[in-house]
Amino acid sequence: MLFPSKQTPAGRVALAWTGALVALFALALWSLSVGVSDVSWDTLWSDSDDDMVAQVLMYSRVPRTLALMLAGSAMAVAGLLMQMLARNHFVEPSTMGTVESATLGMLFCMLWAPDLPVFAKMGVSAATAMAGTALFLAVLARIRLRSAWIVPLVGLILAGVIDAGTTFIAYQHDMIQSLRAFSNGDFSVVIEGRYEMLWLSLGMTALACLAADRFTVAGLGESFATNLGLNYKRLVLQGLIVVSVVTACIVVTVGSIPFVGLIIPNVVRLMVGDNVRRSVLWVATAGAALTLVCDLFGRLIIAPYEVPVGTVMGVVGSALFLVILLRRRAKQG
């Protein structure tokens, strides 16, 4: 026989990857064609002298689609790393104070250094995000008897405290409206020249992929990693840097996108397990796809107006999170 009757595991993986990439490409094309301006592919490829369609695509639609894919994949991978470092499947940057700390850094820049370059603001935001994440891990280290439910509760409490402090400072300086404007994920303002910082998040995601094996070992605990000859504290620091820079890039550029780093790693984990090397590319691809879907839904539900991605993701993500919790409780019962 020229062809085997049963498909090999490698063939099934290749087929799954082909389907995932085709679906992501289809979503990207759909995103390019949705909007207030009527973008017709026939007009784009015609010999007409009117280049308005090409300008809309190149200066608005393409940057927005790229920003959605970069932000979604980076936040999903950041959530995967934090779940490995915290050794808990119910944490992500928006549920442990990282996003709130990055927002606090942005508020500091808006109040006391508004003329700083964008990359300098991102640096300040990344520093405060790293401090907030390190505080979360330090609090966890002091809790001896911790269950799967205690860890996210601690993160939510810490995030609430930081957010309350940020809101109080903004209120004192009459900055509430400005604070809310960039704290909710919104890609409607993304055009050429206003999203390029997200390419830095792609670089950090690539670094996480290269160090996937080490993060897998770090997720097994400090003693296990030390016995294998790895520097556990250095691995944790590397993970904190990746998560903080990714979070700061996204908060500075488009605002907060909740639940991507929580939902996607858990869904992928059900299919491929806890091995970071095997799952990180799936997590990145699924994160980009979910962000595209939520953005399309937000643009279509009340067209020609749109709902911010952060709002749509909050509704969809919370519903999916409840499904995951109930599924886990049913298995334990």
Secondary structure, DSSP 8 states (H G I E B T S, - for coil): --S-SS--HHHHHHHHHHHHHHHHHHHHHHHHH-SSS---HHHHHS--S--HHHHHIIIIIHHHHHHHHHHHHHHHHHHHHHHHHHT-TT--GGGTTHHHHHHHHHHHHHHH-TTS-HHHHHHHHHHHHHHHHHHHHHHHHT-SS--TTHHHHHHHHHHHHHHHHHHHHHHHTT-HHHHHHHHB---TT--TTSSTTHHHHHHHHHHHHHTHHHHHHHTT-HHHHHHTT--HHHHHHHHHHHHHHHHHHHHHHT-B--SHHHHHHHHHHHHH-S-HHHHHHHHHHHHHHHHHHHHHHHHHTTTTS---HHHHHHHHHHHHHHHHHHHHHHHH-
